[in-house]
Amino acid sequence: MTSFAYPLTGLVTIITLIVYFWMAFKVGKARAAFGIPAPRMDGPDDFLRVLRVQGNTAENLLLFLPAIWLFALTVGDIWAAAIGIFYPVGRVLYARGYYAAALKRSTGFTVGLASTVILLLGSLIALAMEAAAVYF
C-alpha cells in the first residue's frame, strides 16, 4: 500500500465534493418539480433558492479547494482537515437555511467563509515566512 501524506485533507475534499454533488442533484430535481427546462435560469423563488445554493457553492469552491491544499502543504494535513471540515458543514447549513428562506442562509455562509479565510490567511503567512527564510 502506498503512503499518502495528506489523507485527511483528501477526505475533507471528497466530503466537500459530495456535498456539491448533492446540491447539483437538488437543482435537477427542482427543475423537474417546477417544470424549468435547461438552460432556463428563472422560475419561482423556491427554484431560484436551490439554484443559488449550487451556484454560490461553485463560486466558493474556487477559493476553498486551493486554500485547503495550500494550507495542507504549508502547515499540515491534520490542521487543514480540522479547519477545512467546517466548509462542507457550513455549506450544508447554508443550503438548508437558504432552501427554507433566503434570509436563513447567513449562519451557514459565515461558517464556510470563515473556514476558507482561515485557510487562505494561514497559507499566505506560512508561504511568506518560507519565502523570507529562503530568499532573505
SULQUI-V574262 format. One record per residue. N is the residue number from 1. D_FIRST is the distance of its C-alpha to the first C-alpha in whole Angstrom. Layout:
# SULQUI-V574262
[[N;D_FIRST] [N;D_FIRST]]
This chain:
# SULQUI-V574262
[[1;0] [2;4] [3;7] [4;9] [5;13] [6;15] [7;13] [8;17] [9;19] [10;17] [11;17] [12;21] [13;21] [14;20] [15;23] [16;25] [17;25] [18;25] [19;28] [20;30] [21;29] [22;31] [23;34] [24;34] [25;34] [26;37] [27;39] [28;39] [29;40] [30;43] [31;44] [32;44] [33;46] [34;49] [35;49] [36;48] [37;47] [38;44] [39;45] [40;48] [41;47] [42;50] [43;51] [44;51] [45;50] [46;48] [47;46] [48;46] [49;44] [50;41] [51;41] [52;42] [53;39] [54;36] [55;38] [56;38] [57;34] [58;34] [59;36] [60;34] [61;31] [62;32] [63;32] [64;29] [65;26] [66;27] [67;28] [68;25] [69;23] [70;25] [71;25] [72;22] [73;22] [74;25] [75;25] [76;22] [77;19] [78;21] [79;24] [80;24] [81;22] [82;25] [83;28] [84;26] [85;26] [86;30] [87;30] [88;29] [89;31] [90;34] [91;33] [92;34] [93;37] [94;38] [95;38] [96;39] [97;42] [98;43] [99;43] [100;46] [101;48] [102;47] [103;48] [104;46] [105;43] [106;43] [107;41] [108;38] [109;39] [110;39] [111;36] [112;34] [113;36] [114;36] [115;32] [116;32] [117;35] [118;33] [119;30] [120;32] [121;34] [122;32] [123;30] [124;33] [125;34] [126;31] [127;31] [128;35] [129;34] [130;32] [131;34] [132;37] [133;35] [134;34] [135;38] [136;40]]
